[in-house]
Amino acid sequence: MSTFSYADFRAVELSDRAILEPVLSVSDERSCEFCFVNLYAWGPSCGTHWQEYNGKLWFHLKRSDELLVAGEPTLQDLQEVSAELRRQGFTGRFGQIRENLVAMPGVHASFEVRTMEEARWEYIYDVEELAHMQGVKFSTLRHHVAQFRREFPHYRTRPLEPALLPACRELARQWRPAEPNPEMLSEGEALERCLEAFTPLGAEGLALFSGDALLGFSVVAPLAGEMFDEPFEKARHDCRGAAQMLLLETAKYLSGRCRLLNREQDLGLPGLRRAKHACGPQTLLQNHWLIPLDKT
């Protein structure tokens, strides 16, 4: 009988897409953390490593000392993996645990269960609702889109392709503040890693133009089931309504291909939180921590 070993963890490589993505795409995991584009792009910044054990995928994010599991682990699986991480000097805690796993018999006897912090909640949108923007909850979004159309009546969009990526890099560089915080620096590194491997990653997206000027771009990728994820989105701050128009056009781009769009977390930033709420999320994904009660 095999046992779980920390030594079997390995860094996420581009070649792992052929192994990980087919499993993740049919799993019940809806968190953006399980999007392969994110696992790869954020891998160096987050210290992400993975292994397969007992038919499940296990991930360890060293920077945040956080375990993730994709699949349907048993309580024994969770206990065994957590214990091995604790033996190696880590906390052995799990993040992004779904409600049905929290409800497994015996979980509360081995783990303290906490809802993840509000900054880690994820914004889930109905793609068709976004694409049509009807109803009261989209009134703010419609206002910004109308403003953009007045100022940029000849705007156009193009699917992201390799020839457009240098312009995306430059826009992202301009978007970062003069003194970015560590999280912003990490995001810049992750975006660069994504763009470097854009085609083999299976990423796609949309670019928003006025004439030859790039006003914004979005990167999207399959997550699981009927959901896509939006790992990256950048729009020029000096173009009113550009971010909202980019969201509308991205929803139209995805229409008919998926039902839901995960626009990820707000990181506790008040402005980002207001902006994401203003776009009419269908729900907020609130997963859980499992923190081992046995600290040895």
C-alpha positions in Angstrom: 0.0 0.0 0.0 1.4 3.4 -1.0 1.8 6.3 1.4 1.7 10.0 0.8 5.2 11.5 0.7 6.0 15.2 0.6 9.1 14.3 -1.6 6.7 13.4 -4.4 5.6 17.0 -4.9 6.9 18.7 -8.0 6.6 22.1 -9.6 3.9 22.8 -12.1 5.3 22.7 -15.6 3.8 23.5 -19.0 3.9 19.8 -19.9 1.7 19.0 -16.9 -1.3 20.5 -18.7 -1.9 17.2 -20.5 -2.2 15.5 -17.1 -3.9 18.1 -14.9 -6.4 19.9 -17.2 -8.5 16.8 -18.2 -8.9 15.9 -14.5 -9.7 19.4 -13.3 -12.1 20.1 -16.2 -14.5 17.3 -15.0 -14.0 17.9 -11.2 -16.4 19.8 -9.0 -13.8 22.4 -8.2 -15.0 25.9 -9.0 -12.3 28.0 -7.4 -10.0 29.9 -9.7 -7.1 28.3 -7.8 -7.8 25.1 -9.9 -7.5 26.8 -13.3 -4.4 25.4 -15.0 -3.5 28.8 -16.3 -3.3 30.1 -12.8 -1.5 27.0 -11.4 1.2 27.5 -14.0 1.4 31.3 -14.2 1.4 31.8 -10.4 3.5 28.7 -9.8 6.8 30.4 -9.0 5.3 33.3 -7.1 3.1 31.0 -4.9 5.6 28.1 -4.7 3.0 25.8 -6.2 3.8 22.0 -6.3 1.6 19.1 -7.1 1.3 15.3 -7.0 -1.3 12.7 -7.7 -2.2 10.3 -4.8 -5.1 7.9 -4.3 -6.8 9.1 -7.5 -6.8 12.8 -6.4 -4.7 15.8 -7.3 -2.9 17.5 -4.4 -1.3 20.9 -4.5 0.8 22.7 -1.9 1.2 26.5 -2.2 4.4 27.1 -0.1 4.1 30.9 0.1 0.8 30.7 1.8 1.4 27.2 3.3 -1.9 26.0 1.9 -3.0 22.6 0.6 -5.5 22.2 -2.2 -7.2 19.0 -3.3 -9.1 18.3 -6.5 -11.4 15.3 -6.3 -13.4 13.5 -3.6 -10.9 12.8 -0.8 -11.8 10.6 2.1 -11.3 11.8 5.6 -8.4 9.4 5.9 -6.8 11.0 2.8 -7.1 14.5 4.4 -5.7 13.3 7.7 -2.8 11.5 6.0 -1.8 14.3 3.8 -2.1 16.9 6.5 0.0 14.8 8.9 2.8 14.4 6.3 2.9 18.2 5.8 3.1 18.8 9.5 6.0 16.3 9.7 7.8 18.5 7.2 7.3 21.6 9.2 4.2 23.0 7.5 0.7 23.7 9.0 -1.1 21.0 7.1 -4.1 23.2 6.5 -6.4 22.9 3.5 -7.9 25.8 1.6 -10.7 26.0 -0.9 -12.6 23.1 0.6 -16.1 22.7 -0.8 -19.3 22.5 1.4 -19.9 18.8 0.7 -16.4 17.9 2.0 -16.9 20.0 5.2 -20.0 17.9 5.8 -18.2 14.5 5.7 -18.6 12.5 8.9 -15.6 13.0 11.2 -14.2 16.1 9.6 -15.0 18.3 12.6 -13.3 15.9 14.9 -10.0 16.3 13.0 -10.1 19.8 11.7 -11.3 23.2 12.6 -13.6 24.5 9.8 -13.5 28.2 8.9 -15.1 30.0 6.1 -12.3 31.6 4.0 -11.8 35.3 4.4 -14.0 37.7 2.4 -11.0 38.8 0.4 -10.8 35.2 -0.9 -14.4 34.9 -1.9 -14.8 34.5 -5.7 -17.2 36.4 -7.9 -19.3 34.1 -10.2 -21.3 35.7 -13.1 -23.9 34.4 -15.5 -22.4 34.8 -18.9 -25.7 35.3 -20.7 -26.8 37.9 -18.2 -23.6 39.8 -18.7 -23.8 39.6 -22.4 -27.3 41.2 -22.4 -27.1 43.5 -19.3 -30.8 43.6 -18.7 -32.4 44.5 -15.4 -31.8 46.8 -12.5 -28.7 45.1 -11.2 -26.9 46.0 -14.4 -27.8 49.6 -14.4 -24.4 50.8 -13.3 -22.7 48.6 -15.9 -25.0 49.9 -18.7 -24.2 53.5 -17.7 -20.4 52.9 -18.0 -20.8 51.1 -21.3 -23.0 53.9 -22.7 -20.4 56.4 -21.7 -17.6 54.4 -23.4 -19.6 54.1 -26.6 -20.1 57.9 -26.7 -16.4 58.6 -26.2 -15.1 55.7 -28.4 -17.9 55.1 -31.1 -15.5 53.2 -33.4 -14.2 50.8 -30.8 -13.5 47.2 -32.0 -12.4 43.9 -30.4 -10.0 41.2 -31.6 -9.4 37.7 -30.1 -6.0 37.7 -28.4 -3.3 36.2 -30.6 0.5 36.2 -30.3 0.9 39.4 -32.4 -1.1 41.3 -29.8 0.8 40.1 -26.7 3.6 42.8 -26.8 1.0 45.5 -26.7 -0.7 43.7 -23.8 2.6 43.6 -21.9 3.1 47.3 -22.4 -0.5 48.1 -21.2 0.0 45.9 -18.1 3.3 47.7 -17.4 1.6 51.1 -17.6 -1.3 49.8 -15.4 0.9 49.0 -12.5 1.4 51.8 -10.0 4.7 53.6 -9.6 5.4 51.8 -6.3 3.5 48.5 -6.6 3.0 46.4 -3.6 4.3 42.8 -3.4 1.0 41.4 -4.6 1.0 43.6 -7.7 4.6 42.6 -8.4 3.6 38.9 -8.2 0.7 39.5 -10.5 3.0 41.1 -13.0 5.3 38.1 -12.9 2.3 35.7 -13.3 0.9 37.7 -16.2 4.3 37.7 -18.0 4.6 33.9 -17.4 1.1 33.5 -18.9 1.8 35.6 -22.0 5.1 33.8 -22.6 3.3 30.5 -22.9 -0.1 31.8 -24.1 -0.8 29.4 -26.9 0.6 26.2 -25.4 -1.3 27.1 -22.1 -4.6 27.0 -24.0 -5.3 30.5 -22.9 -7.5 32.8 -24.9 -9.0 36.2 -24.6 -10.1 39.5 -26.1 -8.4 42.8 -26.9 -10.3 46.1 -26.9 -9.2 48.8 -29.4 -10.0 52.3 -30.5 -8.2 52.7 -33.8 -4.8 51.2 -33.2 -4.7 52.0 -29.5 -5.1 49.1 -27.1 -7.6 50.1 -24.4 -7.8 46.8 -22.5 -7.5 43.0 -22.7 -8.9 40.0 -20.9 -7.4 36.5 -20.6 -9.9 33.6 -20.1 -9.5 29.8 -19.8 -11.7 26.8 -19.1 -12.1 25.9 -15.4 -14.6 23.1 -14.8 -18.0 22.0 -16.1 -19.8 25.0 -17.6 -17.4 27.6 -16.1 -14.6 29.6 -17.5 -12.1 31.6 -15.4 -10.7 35.1 -16.1 -7.2 35.0 -14.7 -6.2 38.5 -16.0 -8.0 41.6 -17.1 -6.5 45.0 -17.6 -8.1 48.2 -19.0 -6.8 51.8 -19.3 -7.7 53.9 -16.3 -7.9 57.1 -18.4 -10.6 55.6 -20.7 -14.0 55.8 -18.9 -16.0 52.7 -19.3 -13.2 50.6 -20.9 -13.2 48.0 -18.1 -17.0 47.6 -18.3 -17.0 47.4 -22.1 -14.3 44.8 -22.0 -16.3 42.7 -19.6 -19.4 43.0 -21.9 -17.5 42.0 -25.0 -15.7 39.1 -23.1 -19.2 37.8 -22.1 -20.3 38.0 -25.7 -17.1 36.2 -26.7 -17.9 33.4 -24.3 -21.7 33.3 -25.0 -22.7 29.8 -26.0 -19.5 28.2 -24.8 -20.0 28.3 -21.1 -22.7 29.3 -18.6 -20.6 30.9 -15.8 -17.6 33.1 -15.5 -15.4 33.2 -12.4 -13.8 36.7 -12.1 -11.8 35.6 -9.1 -11.3 37.5 -5.9 -11.2 41.2 -4.8 -8.1 40.7 -2.5 -9.8 42.9 0.1 -9.3 46.0 -2.1 -12.4 48.4 -1.6 -12.3 49.7 -5.1 -12.1 46.3 -6.7 -14.8 45.0 -4.4 -17.2 47.8 -5.4 -16.4 47.2 -9.1 -17.0 43.5 -9.0 -20.3 43.9 -7.1 -21.4 46.6 -9.6 -21.2 44.0 -12.4 -24.0 41.9 -10.9 -22.5 38.6 -9.7 -24.8 35.6 -9.6 -23.1 34.3 -6.5 -20.0 34.6 -4.3 -18.1 31.4 -3.9 -17.3 30.9 -0.2 -15.1 27.9 0.4 -13.5 26.8 3.6 -10.3 26.2 5.5 -9.7 22.9 7.2 -7.1 23.5 10.0 -5.8 20.4 11.8 -6.7 20.2 15.4 -3.6 17.9 16.0 -0.6 20.2 15.6 2.0 17.4 15.9 
